[in-house]
Amino acid sequence: MIIFTIGEIFAFPTMNVMIDEIAPDTQKATYLGAAQFRNLGGFLGPIIGGWLLTHYTDALFPIIAILVLCSCLFYRAKKVVH
């Protein structure tokens, strides 16, 4: 956990700097805004998970299993494209 935390300390501030360096001058705001979508899962995940836990306790694990399987399909499709 300590190594992971140190990695985050170095990685997260440099991501925006790298995006700023590689983005064309006319599209820097678009690139930086799109990069912030990675924070959306950290915000919505606990909200949706808590709602599922409150309302669908019996179906929680099958729903999570289906989501994981779907994400595996998207991951495989991404590997095929690249």
Distance bins in CASP14 RR format, pairs under 12 A and 6 or more apart:
PFRMAT RR
TARGET T0000
AUTHOR 0000-0000-0000
RMODE 2
METHOD distances of the structure
MODEL  1
1 7 0 0 0 0 0 1 0 0 0 0 0
1 8 0 0 0 0 0 1 0 0 0 0 0
2 8 0 0 0 0 0 1 0 0 0 0 0
2 9 0 0 0 0 0 1 0 0 0 0 0
3 9 0 0 0 0 0 1 0 0 0 0 0
3 10 0 0 0 0 0 1 0 0 0 0 0
4 10 0 0 0 0 0 1 0 0 0 0 0
4 11 0 0 0 0 0 1 0 0 0 0 0
4 12 0 0 0 0 0 1 0 0 0 0 0
5 11 0 0 0 0 0 1 0 0 0 0 0
5 12 0 0 0 0 0 1 0 0 0 0 0
6 12 0 0 0 0 0 1 0 0 0 0 0
7 13 0 0 0 0 0 1 0 0 0 0 0
7 14 0 0 0 0 0 1 0 0 0 0 0
7 15 0 0 0 0 0 1 0 0 0 0 0
8 14 0 0 0 0 0 1 0 0 0 0 0
8 15 0 0 0 0 0 1 0 0 0 0 0
10 17 0 0 0 0 0 1 0 0 0 0 0
11 17 0 0 0 0 0 1 0 0 0 0 0
11 18 0 0 0 0 1 0 0 0 0 0 0
11 38 0 0 0 0 0 1 0 0 0 0 0
12 18 0 0 0 0 0 1 0 0 0 0 0
12 19 0 0 0 0 0 1 0 0 0 0 0
12 35 0 0 0 0 0 1 0 0 0 0 0
12 36 0 0 0 0 0 1 0 0 0 0 0
12 38 0 0 0 0 0 1 0 0 0 0 0
12 39 0 0 0 0 0 1 0 0 0 0 0
13 19 0 0 0 0 0 1 0 0 0 0 0
13 20 0 0 0 0 0 1 0 0 0 0 0
14 20 0 0 0 0 0 1 0 0 0 0 0
14 21 0 0 0 0 0 1 0 0 0 0 0
15 21 0 0 0 0 0 1 0 0 0 0 0
15 22 0 0 0 0 0 1 0 0 0 0 0
15 31 0 0 0 0 0 1 0 0 0 0 0
15 32 0 0 0 0 1 0 0 0 0 0 0
15 33 0 0 0 0 0 1 0 0 0 0 0
15 35 1 0 0 1 0 0 0 0 0 0 0
15 36 0 0 0 0 0 1 0 0 0 0 0
15 38 0 0 0 0 1 0 0 0 0 0 0
15 39 0 0 0 0 0 1 0 0 0 0 0
16 22 0 0 0 0 0 1 0 0 0 0 0
16 23 0 0 0 0 0 1 0 0 0 0 0
16 28 0 0 0 0 0 1 0 0 0 0 0
16 29 0 0 0 0 0 1 0 0 0 0 0
16 31 0 0 0 0 1 0 0 0 0 0 0
16 32 1 0 0 1 0 0 0 0 0 0 0
16 33 0 0 0 0 1 0 0 0 0 0 0
16 34 0 0 0 0 0 1 0 0 0 0 0
16 35 1 0 0 1 0 0 0 0 0 0 0
16 36 0 0 0 0 1 0 0 0 0 0 0
16 38 0 0 0 0 0 1 0 0 0 0 0
17 23 0 0 0 0 0 1 0 0 0 0 0
17 28 0 0 0 0 0 1 0 0 0 0 0
17 32 0 0 0 0 0 1 0 0 0 0 0
17 35 0 0 0 0 0 1 0 0 0 0 0
18 31 0 0 0 0 0 1 0 0 0 0 0
18 32 0 0 0 0 0 1 0 0 0 0 0
18 35 0 0 0 0 1 0 0 0 0 0 0
19 27 0 0 0 0 0 1 0 0 0 0 0
19 28 1 0 0 1 0 0 0 0 0 0 0
19 29 0 0 0 0 0 1 0 0 0 0 0
19 30 0 0 0 0 0 1 0 0 0 0 0
19 31 1 0 1 0 0 0 0 0 0 0 0
19 32 1 0 1 0 0 0 0 0 0 0 0
19 33 0 0 0 0 1 0 0 0 0 0 0
19 34 0 0 0 0 1 0 0 0 0 0 0
19 35 1 0 1 0 0 0 0 0 0 0 0
19 36 0 0 0 0 0 1 0 0 0 0 0
19 38 0 0 0 0 0 1 0 0 0 0 0
20 27 0 0 0 0 0 1 0 0 0 0 0
20 28 1 0 0 1 0 0 0 0 0 0 0
20 29 0 0 0 0 0 1 0 0 0 0 0
20 31 0 0 0 0 1 0 0 0 0 0 0
20 32 1 0 0 1 0 0 0 0 0 0 0
20 33 0 0 0 0 0 1 0 0 0 0 0
20 35 0 0 0 0 1 0 0 0 0 0 0
21 28 0 0 0 0 1 0 0 0 0 0 0
21 31 0 0 0 0 0 1 0 0 0 0 0
21 32 0 0 0 0 0 1 0 0 0 0 0
22 28 0 0 0 0 1 0 0 0 0 0 0
22 31 1 0 0 1 0 0 0 0 0 0 0
22 32 0 0 0 0 0 1 0 0 0 0 0
22 35 0 0 0 0 0 1 0 0 0 0 0
23 29 0 0 0 0 1 0 0 0 0 0 0
23 30 1 0 0 1 0 0 0 0 0 0 0
23 31 1 1 0 0 0 0 0 0 0 0 0
23 32 1 0 0 1 0 0 0 0 0 0 0
23 33 0 0 0 0 0 1 0 0 0 0 0
23 34 0 0 0 0 1 0 0 0 0 0 0
23 35 0 0 0 0 1 0 0 0 0 0 0
24 30 0 0 0 0 1 0 0 0 0 0 0
24 31 0 0 0 0 1 0 0 0 0 0 0
25 31 0 0 0 0 0 1 0 0 0 0 0
27 33 0 0 0 0 0 1 0 0 0 0 0
27 34 0 0 0 0 1 0 0 0 0 0 0
28 34 0 0 0 0 0 1 0 0 0 0 0
28 35 0 0 0 0 0 1 0 0 0 0 0
29 35 0 0 0 0 0 1 0 0 0 0 0
29 36 0 0 0 0 0 1 0 0 0 0 0
30 36 0 0 0 0 0 1 0 0 0 0 0
30 37 0 0 0 0 0 1 0 0 0 0 0
31 37 0 0 0 0 0 1 0 0 0 0 0
32 38 0 0 0 0 0 1 0 0 0 0 0
33 39 0 0 0 0 0 1 0 0 0 0 0
33 40 0 0 0 0 0 1 0 0 0 0 0
34 40 0 0 0 0 0 1 0 0 0 0 0
36 42 0 0 0 0 0 1 0 0 0 0 0
36 43 0 0 0 0 0 1 0 0 0 0 0
37 43 0 0 0 0 0 1 0 0 0 0 0
37 44 0 0 0 0 0 1 0 0 0 0 0
38 44 0 0 0 0 0 1 0 0 0 0 0
39 45 0 0 0 0 0 1 0 0 0 0 0
40 47 0 0 0 0 0 1 0 0 0 0 0
40 48 0 0 0 0 0 1 0 0 0 0 0
41 47 0 0 0 0 1 0 0 0 0 0 0
41 48 0 0 0 0 1 0 0 0 0 0 0
41 49 0 0 0 0 0 1 0 0 0 0 0
42 48 0 0 0 0 0 1 0 0 0 0 0
42 49 0 0 0 0 0 1 0 0 0 0 0
43 49 0 0 0 0 0 1 0 0 0 0 0
44 50 0 0 0 0 0 1 0 0 0 0 0
44 51 0 0 0 0 0 1 0 0 0 0 0
44 52 0 0 0 0 0 1 0 0 0 0 0
45 51 0 0 0 0 1 0 0 0 0 0 0
45 52 0 0 0 0 1 0 0 0 0 0 0
45 53 0 0 0 0 0 1 0 0 0 0 0
45 64 0 0 0 0 0 1 0 0 0 0 0
45 67 0 0 0 0 0 1 0 0 0 0 0
46 52 0 0 0 0 0 1 0 0 0 0 0
46 53 0 0 0 0 0 1 0 0 0 0 0
47 53 0 0 0 0 0 1 0 0 0 0 0
47 54 0 0 0 0 0 1 0 0 0 0 0
48 54 0 0 0 0 0 1 0 0 0 0 0
48 55 0 0 0 0 0 1 0 0 0 0 0
48 56 0 0 0 0 0 1 0 0 0 0 0
48 60 0 0 0 0 0 1 0 0 0 0 0
48 63 0 0 0 0 1 0 0 0 0 0 0
48 64 0 0 0 0 0 1 0 0 0 0 0
48 67 0 0 0 0 1 0 0 0 0 0 0
49 55 0 0 0 0 1 0 0 0 0 0 0
49 56 0 0 0 0 1 0 0 0 0 0 0
49 57 0 0 0 0 0 1 0 0 0 0 0
49 59 0 0 0 0 0 1 0 0 0 0 0
49 60 1 0 0 1 0 0 0 0 0 0 0
49 61 0 0 0 0 0 1 0 0 0 0 0
49 63 0 0 0 0 1 0 0 0 0 0 0
49 64 0 0 0 0 1 0 0 0 0 0 0
49 67 0 0 0 0 0 1 0 0 0 0 0
50 56 0 0 0 0 1 0 0 0 0 0 0
50 57 0 0 0 0 0 1 0 0 0 0 0
50 60 0 0 0 0 1 0 0 0 0 0 0
50 63 0 0 0 0 0 1 0 0 0 0 0
50 64 0 0 0 0 0 1 0 0 0 0 0
51 57 0 0 0 0 0 1 0 0 0 0 0
51 60 0 0 0 0 0 1 0 0 0 0 0
51 63 0 0 0 0 0 1 0 0 0 0 0
52 58 0 0 0 0 0 1 0 0 0 0 0
52 59 1 0 0 1 0 0 0 0 0 0 0
52 60 1 0 1 0 0 0 0 0 0 0 0
52 61 0 0 0 0 1 0 0 0 0 0 0
52 62 0 0 0 0 0 1 0 0 0 0 0
52 63 1 0 0 1 0 0 0 0 0 0 0
52 64 0 0 0 0 1 0 0 0 0 0 0
52 66 0 0 0 0 0 1 0 0 0 0 0
52 67 0 0 0 0 0 1 0 0 0 0 0
53 59 0 0 0 0 0 1 0 0 0 0 0
53 60 1 0 1 0 0 0 0 0 0 0 0
53 61 0 0 0 0 0 1 0 0 0 0 0
53 63 0 0 0 0 0 1 0 0 0 0 0
53 64 0 0 0 0 0 1 0 0 0 0 0
54 60 0 0 0 0 1 0 0 0 0 0 0
55 63 0 0 0 0 0 1 0 0 0 0 0
56 62 0 0 0 0 1 0 0 0 0 0 0
56 63 1 0 0 1 0 0 0 0 0 0 0
56 64 0 0 0 0 0 1 0 0 0 0 0
57 63 0 0 0 0 0 1 0 0 0 0 0
59 65 0 0 0 0 0 1 0 0 0 0 0
59 66 0 0 0 0 1 0 0 0 0 0 0
59 67 0 0 0 0 0 1 0 0 0 0 0
60 66 0 0 0 0 0 1 0 0 0 0 0
60 67 0 0 0 0 0 1 0 0 0 0 0
61 67 0 0 0 0 0 1 0 0 0 0 0
61 68 0 0 0 0 0 1 0 0 0 0 0
62 68 0 0 0 0 0 1 0 0 0 0 0
62 69 0 0 0 0 0 1 0 0 0 0 0
63 69 0 0 0 0 0 1 0 0 0 0 0
63 70 0 0 0 0 0 1 0 0 0 0 0
64 70 0 0 0 0 0 1 0 0 0 0 0
64 71 0 0 0 0 0 1 0 0 0 0 0
65 71 0 0 0 0 0 1 0 0 0 0 0
65 72 0 0 0 0 0 1 0 0 0 0 0
66 72 0 0 0 0 0 1 0 0 0 0 0
66 73 0 0 0 0 0 1 0 0 0 0 0
67 73 0 0 0 0 0 1 0 0 0 0 0
67 74 0 0 0 0 0 1 0 0 0 0 0
68 74 0 0 0 0 0 1 0 0 0 0 0
68 75 0 0 0 0 0 1 0 0 0 0 0
69 75 0 0 0 0 0 1 0 0 0 0 0
69 76 0 0 0 0 0 1 0 0 0 0 0
70 76 0 0 0 0 0 1 0 0 0 0 0
70 77 0 0 0 0 0 1 0 0 0 0 0
71 77 0 0 0 0 0 1 0 0 0 0 0
71 78 0 0 0 0 0 1 0 0 0 0 0
72 78 0 0 0 0 0 1 0 0 0 0 0
72 79 0 0 0 0 0 1 0 0 0 0 0
73 79 0 0 0 0 0 1 0 0 0 0 0
73 80 0 0 0 0 0 1 0 0 0 0 0
74 80 0 0 0 0 0 1 0 0 0 0 0
74 81 0 0 0 0 0 1 0 0 0 0 0
75 81 0 0 0 0 0 1 0 0 0 0 0
75 82 0 0 0 0 0 1 0 0 0 0 0
76 82 0 0 0 0 0 1 0 0 0 0 0
END
